[in-house]
């Protein structure tokens, strides 16, 4: 086969350029520390690397979300702890005010601190998070949650919760609405409430009650009416007489699956109402309690009315404290879930990073060996080209 001088030169140059390109590729791999410099180097591995990077990016975003939710829940937990402390103090003041040794002046002084505690509760309910959003407004984060007009407290937010994704297919609520924390609290013992009629003239004081037979408790409203100081009748919401019985100071009244105690001496015509527990907000409970202490009760009937209000408020406060505890348990569960998910995300991220490294990272032992071979091959090709390019028939003429 005849090979022209020009063809020989062209073939030699092409071969050396190919060897130089391979050597340059190897050098760039070494300098970058990566096996794949462009998708064309390994299309399948490049596509897999893109998927892995996207997965790692999602996990990093989940971690940022989890950190944001964690910070907000920690602030909520701190706020709920403050609410609990305030309610415990109000409860102590109520018990102190319910002591028979207290007079009108001392109860009014106790009411002064209660008003301060009430202001503190409203302040906590209206606090903002680190982003300047109201903590307890639900999804209406720019709306002041609780407003007050006289003795009426209004919740202006909604009952929504903001859910944040912290993992693949896993979301967590980063807060609770003010309705769930402060307003939707069952009054009384959680099942029913007892209250005296405002026109009572006797000294009857209601004690705490309970449901003794859930099957017999029909959620109806009942009225206990005293026929005379020693006898009473129980009427249902339709005015029908359910039962009649004799009464002595300290007796426990039992009917329709419920019971409650009654001390003191009611007068003829005095009435006490039993009704299913309505929702009661924390603020109204404290406000009504303070108002009762400010009334300056002196006579037997007014003192009994004050004691009844204090007893009712104590039950409502206990329900509020129990509700705060329930919400704190939920917050604690979410914090634990976030911590667990962050650990899980970290494990997945490490696995993805290891897989990505196995695809992209360079095997330095292999590539250095290849570099030496390519450099030797190129050097040999260059020397060969130099020797062969000087060969010509004209040299022998």
Secondary structure, DSSP 8 states (H G I E B T S, - for coil): ----HHHHHHHHHHHHHHHHHHHHHHHHHHHHTBS-SSGGG-HHHHHHHHHHHHHHHHHHHHHHHHHHHHHHHHHHHHHHHHHHHHHHHHHHHHHHHTSTT--HHHHHHHHHHHHHHHHHHHHHHT-B-TTS-BTTSTT-TTS-SEEEETTEEEE-S-S---EEEEETTEEEE----HIIIII-EE-TTSSEEEEE-TT--S--EEEEEEES-TTT-----EEEEEEETTEEEEE-TTS-EEEEEE--TT-EEEETTEEEEEES---TT-EEEEEE--EE-HHHHHHHHHHHHHT---SHHHHHHHHHHHHHHHHHHHHHHHHHHHHHHHHHHHHHHHHHHHHHHHHHHHHHHHHHHHHHB--HHHHHHHHHHHHHHHHHHHHHHHHHHT--GGGG-
